[in-house]
Amino acid sequence: MRTSADPRALAAFVARAILGLIFFMAGWWKVFTLGAVQHARSVFVEPYGETWLPEWALWATGTAVPFVELVGGGLMLVGWMRWPAALGLGGVLVLVTFGHLLAEPLFAFNAHLVPRTVLLIVVLALFAEDRWSLDAWRERRRLL
């Protein structure tokens, strides 16, 4: 049996906590400081309004993304419902990658997208090792 000092458990915790913080704080700012509607307008509707994407879809995704980041990042941070959180955050990463590449086909996405994507991949790869998550704690309690 592995102990809580297992390096893989620490790696899983650190990757999950950093990924959670990045998305949670971005979502917090977008929801409570910038505002979801302003986020949609300035990041989705105005930059992509002249593309083939329908305006309703730009408004819908632009207002939803901040909440997905806020909730998904918070869940990931505490390690609760990690799989749904990972699906939401992965979806945001795919959506953002698509948007940047639509606007600029040779977009260099190493500053924001690559670190988040690598962290998400590490979190997913170490799911079973993440002993310091609420999911793991709940599973241990269920088995008692």
C-alpha positions as CSV (number, residue, x, y, z in Angstrom):
1,M,0.0,0.0,0.0
2,R,1.3,3.4,-0.9
3,T,1.6,6.1,1.7
4,S,0.4,9.7,1.5
5,A,4.1,10.6,0.9
6,D,3.9,8.9,-2.6
7,P,5.6,11.3,-5.1
8,R,2.8,10.5,-7.6
9,A,0.2,11.7,-5.1
10,L,2.1,14.9,-4.6
11,A,2.5,15.4,-8.4
12,A,-1.2,14.8,-8.9
13,F,-2.1,17.3,-6.1
14,V,0.2,20.0,-7.3
15,A,-0.9,19.7,-11.0
16,R,-4.6,19.7,-9.9
17,A,-4.2,22.6,-7.5
18,I,-2.4,24.8,-10.0
19,L,-4.8,24.0,-12.8
20,G,-7.7,24.7,-10.5
21,L,-6.3,28.0,-9.4
22,I,-5.6,29.1,-12.9
23,F,-9.1,28.5,-14.1
24,F,-10.8,29.5,-10.9
25,M,-9.1,32.9,-10.7
26,A,-9.7,33.5,-14.4
27,G,-13.3,32.6,-14.0
28,W,-13.6,34.8,-10.9
29,W,-12.3,37.8,-12.7
30,K,-14.4,37.2,-15.8
31,V,-17.6,36.7,-13.7
32,F,-17.2,39.2,-10.9
33,T,-14.9,41.9,-12.2
34,L,-15.3,42.0,-16.0
35,G,-18.7,40.5,-16.2
36,A,-19.8,37.6,-18.3
37,V,-21.7,39.7,-20.8
38,Q,-18.7,42.1,-21.3
39,H,-16.5,39.0,-21.6
40,A,-18.7,37.7,-24.4
41,R,-18.8,41.0,-26.1
42,S,-15.1,41.8,-26.0
43,V,-13.6,38.3,-26.4
44,F,-16.2,36.5,-28.6
45,V,-18.7,38.7,-30.4
46,E,-16.6,41.7,-31.4
47,P,-13.5,39.7,-32.5
48,Y,-15.4,37.0,-34.3
49,G,-18.6,38.8,-35.4
50,E,-17.4,38.9,-39.1
51,T,-16.6,35.2,-39.2
52,W,-19.0,32.5,-40.3
53,L,-19.9,31.8,-36.7
54,P,-23.5,32.7,-35.8
55,E,-23.8,35.7,-33.4
56,W,-26.1,33.8,-31.0
57,A,-23.4,31.1,-30.6
58,L,-20.7,33.7,-29.8
59,W,-23.0,35.2,-27.2
60,A,-23.8,31.8,-25.7
61,T,-20.3,30.5,-25.5
62,G,-18.9,33.9,-24.5
63,T,-21.2,34.2,-21.5
64,A,-20.9,30.5,-20.5
65,V,-17.1,30.2,-20.6
66,P,-16.4,32.3,-17.5
67,F,-18.9,30.2,-15.4
68,V,-17.3,27.0,-16.7
69,E,-13.9,28.3,-15.7
70,L,-15.1,29.4,-12.3
71,V,-17.0,26.3,-11.4
72,G,-14.6,23.8,-13.1
73,G,-11.6,25.5,-11.7
74,G,-13.1,25.5,-8.2
75,L,-14.1,21.8,-8.4
76,M,-10.6,20.9,-9.7
77,L,-9.0,23.0,-7.0
78,V,-10.6,21.0,-4.2
79,G,-10.6,17.7,-6.1
80,W,-14.4,17.2,-6.1
81,M,-16.1,15.9,-9.3
82,R,-12.8,15.9,-11.0
83,W,-14.0,14.1,-14.2
84,P,-16.9,16.6,-15.0
85,A,-14.5,19.4,-14.1
86,A,-11.9,18.0,-16.5
87,L,-14.4,17.7,-19.3
88,G,-15.6,21.3,-18.9
89,L,-12.0,22.7,-18.7
90,G,-10.9,20.5,-21.6
91,G,-13.8,21.8,-23.6
92,V,-12.8,25.4,-22.8
93,L,-9.3,24.6,-24.0
94,V,-10.5,23.1,-27.2
95,L,-12.9,26.0,-27.8
96,V,-10.2,28.6,-27.1
97,T,-7.7,26.8,-29.4
98,F,-10.3,26.8,-32.2
99,G,-11.1,30.5,-31.8
100,H,-7.5,31.6,-31.8
101,L,-6.7,29.4,-34.8
102,L,-9.8,30.7,-36.6
103,A,-8.6,34.3,-36.1
104,E,-5.0,33.5,-36.8
105,P,-4.2,30.1,-38.4
106,L,-0.6,30.2,-37.2
107,F,-1.4,31.4,-33.7
108,A,1.4,30.7,-31.2
109,F,-0.6,29.3,-28.3
110,N,2.3,28.4,-26.0
111,A,1.8,31.2,-23.4
112,H,-1.6,30.2,-22.1
113,L,-3.0,27.2,-23.8
114,V,0.0,24.8,-23.7
115,P,0.6,25.1,-19.9
116,R,-3.1,24.6,-19.1
117,T,-3.3,21.7,-21.5
118,V,-0.2,20.0,-20.1
119,L,-1.5,20.4,-16.6
120,L,-4.9,18.9,-17.5
121,I,-3.2,16.0,-19.2
122,V,-1.1,15.4,-16.1
123,V,-4.2,15.6,-13.9
124,L,-5.9,13.1,-16.1
125,A,-2.9,10.8,-16.2
126,L,-2.6,10.8,-12.4
127,F,-6.3,10.6,-11.6
128,A,-5.9,7.3,-9.7
129,E,-2.9,8.7,-7.8
130,D,-4.6,11.8,-6.5
131,R,-5.1,10.7,-2.9
132,W,-5.5,14.3,-1.6
133,S,-8.7,15.1,-3.5
134,L,-12.2,15.2,-2.1
135,D,-13.1,12.5,-4.5
136,A,-10.5,10.2,-3.1
137,W,-11.5,11.1,0.5
138,R,-15.1,10.3,-0.3
139,E,-14.2,7.0,-1.9
140,R,-12.1,6.0,1.1
141,R,-15.0,6.8,3.5
142,R,-17.4,4.8,1.3
143,L,-15.1,1.7,1.5
144,L,-15.0,1.9,5.3
